[in-house]
Amino acid sequence: MKPEVFAGNSHTDHRGTLFFNNDFDATVIKRFYVIENANTQFIRAWQGHKIEQRWFSALKGSFEIKLIEVDDWESPSTNLRPYEFTLDEKKMNILHVPKGYISSIQALETGSKLLVMADYLSGEIKDEYRYDAAFFENKI
């Protein structure tokens, strides 16, 4: 399965702005949290899940997100090509990260906040994989 963006939208009138995403089905979501990187130079890389899925949406500011489909969890190839996405607060776009991917997350603006949704509760399964940020250095 490949990463997919569910396009959101917004509507503005005299009352303000409503942000929505009518194509996103949140039925499988069990928990959510918010990431705010320390600064725009910091890159939160590389971590992911063999079994769990994630969904990302920028609540404030914008983010560059890179995803790599892992070929071997014990010894991944270093030449894997990332998918690249930019999410921003202007629309409620939601990026689906299927199981089997690791991510790199960089805030593009100070104070950016990223909503992360997951299909497993914290501690429900042991499924977190982390690789040194330099491991895919040529891909960040």
C-alpha positions in Angstrom: 0.0 0.0 0.0 1.3 3.5 -0.9 1.0 6.7 1.2 -2.1 8.7 0.3 -3.3 12.2 0.9 -7.0 12.8 1.7 -7.7 16.3 0.5 -9.4 18.6 2.9 -10.9 22.0 2.3 -12.2 25.1 4.0 -15.1 27.4 3.8 -15.0 31.1 4.9 -17.9 33.4 5.5 -18.8 36.3 7.8 -18.6 33.9 10.9 -15.1 32.7 10.2 -13.5 29.7 8.6 -14.5 26.0 8.8 -11.8 23.5 8.0 -13.0 20.0 7.0 -12.1 16.6 5.5 -15.2 14.8 4.3 -13.2 12.0 2.6 -11.3 10.8 5.7 -12.8 7.8 7.6 -11.5 7.9 11.2 -13.2 4.6 12.2 -9.9 2.8 13.0 -8.3 5.6 15.0 -7.6 4.6 18.6 -5.5 7.5 19.8 -3.9 10.8 18.8 -1.2 13.2 19.8 0.5 16.4 18.6 4.1 16.9 17.6 5.8 20.3 17.9 9.5 20.2 16.9 11.9 22.3 18.9 12.8 24.4 15.8 12.8 24.3 12.0 16.3 22.8 11.7 15.4 19.7 13.8 14.4 16.7 11.7 12.6 13.9 13.6 13.9 10.9 11.7 13.7 7.9 11.1 11.0 6.0 13.0 8.1 3.9 11.9 6.0 0.8 12.2 5.7 -2.6 10.6 2.1 -3.1 11.8 0.7 0.3 12.9 -0.6 2.9 10.6 -0.4 6.7 11.2 -2.3 9.7 9.8 -0.8 13.2 9.8 -2.4 16.6 9.5 -0.9 20.0 10.1 -2.9 21.9 12.7 -0.6 25.0 12.7 2.2 26.0 10.3 3.6 23.5 7.8 5.7 20.3 7.7 7.8 18.4 5.2 7.3 14.7 5.7 9.3 12.0 4.0 8.3 8.4 4.1 10.4 5.3 3.2 8.9 1.9 2.7 11.3 -0.4 4.6 12.5 -3.5 2.7 14.2 -5.2 5.6 13.5 -4.1 9.2 16.7 -5.6 10.6 19.0 -4.3 7.9 17.2 -1.8 5.5 18.8 -0.7 2.3 20.3 2.8 2.5 19.3 3.6 -1.1 15.5 3.5 -0.6 13.7 6.4 -2.2 11.4 8.5 0.0 8.0 9.8 -0.8 7.9 13.5 0.0 4.9 15.5 1.2 4.2 19.0 2.5 1.3 19.5 4.8 0.1 22.9 5.9 -2.7 24.5 8.0 -4.5 26.0 5.0 -6.6 22.9 4.4 -7.2 19.9 6.5 -5.3 17.5 4.3 -4.6 14.2 6.0 -1.6 12.0 5.0 -2.1 8.3 5.5 1.1 6.4 6.4 0.4 2.7 5.8 2.1 0.0 7.9 5.6 -0.7 6.8 6.9 2.9 6.5 9.3 5.0 8.5 9.0 8.8 8.6 11.1 12.0 8.7 9.3 15.0 10.0 10.5 18.6 9.7 8.6 21.7 10.7 8.9 24.4 8.1 7.7 27.3 10.3 8.3 28.1 14.0 5.5 26.9 16.2 4.1 24.3 13.7 2.0 21.6 15.2 1.3 18.2 13.6 -1.7 16.1 14.6 -0.8 12.3 14.6 -3.5 9.7 14.7 -2.8 5.9 15.2 -4.7 2.7 14.9 -3.3 1.1 18.1 -3.2 2.3 21.7 0.1 3.1 23.2 1.7 -0.1 24.4 -1.0 -2.3 22.8 1.7 -3.9 20.6 5.5 -3.7 20.4 6.0 -2.2 16.9 8.3 0.8 17.0 11.4 0.9 14.8 14.0 3.6 14.9 17.0 4.3 12.8 19.7 6.9 13.2 18.9 10.1 11.3 22.2 9.7 9.4 21.4 6.2 8.2 19.4 7.6 5.3 21.5 10.8 5.3 21.4 11.1 1.5 17.6 10.8 1.5 16.8 13.6 4.1 
